[in-house]
Amino acid sequence: MSPGPPDEEVLERAAAGIGGARRVVVLTGAGVSAESGVPTFRGPDGLWKSHRPEELATPGAFARDPRLVWEWYQWRRDLVGGCAPNPGHRAIARLQAGRPDTVLVTQNVDGLHAMAARETGAEGARILELHGSLFRVRCARCPWRAGRREAVDATSEASLPRCPECGALVRPDVVWFGEGLDREVLEGAFHAGREADVCVVVGTSAVVQPAASIPLATLEGGGVLIEVNPERTPLSPLAMATIRAGAGEVLPCLLRA
Ligand code: OAD
């Protein structure tokens, strides 16, 4: 996975930058969970290589075939349910435990950051889940929403869960293509981006908006970017340090301060 050991000098410079920062924001994407066994979206084995997003992750797809959409989401819930946080998630949780004003903004819906925070004693950590969670559901019609880890039976449309308030179908509480993000969560994320003097960007291809613009808010506020990703991204040329390594491999060292 890793393209060779990361450059020690770059790593030291980046670690010193984080250690000396007044305020840190961390933005993560699917790559931070890759070493836990959760598939990413793009890349050779990515979810969007074998599944068409417009058939599975849009409000139109759910209206057309809710059973198919739930079958796919239950498959992902099963897959993620068997995964555990890796050293990368735990290093971020330790950073948040030690520096409680650190905000973590994640595009991931796998809940592994929250699990790592609980395991690390960082329960109060501020984790903004921009794209929702696989383990929450909401009504497709009314404002009802709730946590749900219990499996969804997607054998037929009749077996799908229904809203206890209005009887409409219940859907995953994740953001689908063509939908807006939760306003409060988004404002919190951009505020954290602007306030930070260091934004650590981990495991995201940085092509999905508005998430990819949060690091730009840090730059506009006079802060710097540090990127952890085995591959180059559109943010790489803007970063003061780019660490070409896996998150689980390098974050424990990078965030030790
Ligand atoms: P992507 O699949 O687009 O990108 C994953 C990134 O992780 C790539 O840049 C990889 O190089 C990098 N990567 C792979 N292994 C890594 C490792 N071990 N350590 C660090 N980085 C690694 O995933 P995202 O950028 O998260 O949205 O995708 C953003 C959004 O697109 C997702 O939240 C999802 C998707 O459509 C929705 O579903 C709304």
Residues whose N, C-alpha, C, O or C-beta is under 5 A from the ligand:
A	BS01	OAD	G29 A30 G31 V32 A34 E35 T40 F41 R42 Q107 H131 V175 G203 T204 S205 A206 V208 V228 N229 P230 E231 A245 G246 A247
